[in-house]
Amino acid sequence: MKKTLTQQVKDKLNQPTFRVGLKKQVVPPKLTDAEMNHLIFVMMKPMRDANRKKFGGDVVQKNWNKMSKVERKNG
């Protein structure tokens, strides 16, 4: 996503909250699909990083059955 679009998302989220109706419910900002997908992508980054760290980074793991005994002990 371009910086201008990222800035637009930030601006929309920083707008004051609007309350409507009898119960004064908060109205969320109207986001496009691209903006919503970007928000989800940003929010999931800590989970992606944790999974990458947990499963050995960007390296594709070998199948356990195809490893040698030494690789199994070290891995």
Beta strands, then each sheet from edge to edge (+ up, - down):
strand 1: 18-20
strand 2: 25-27
sheet 1: 1+ 2-
end
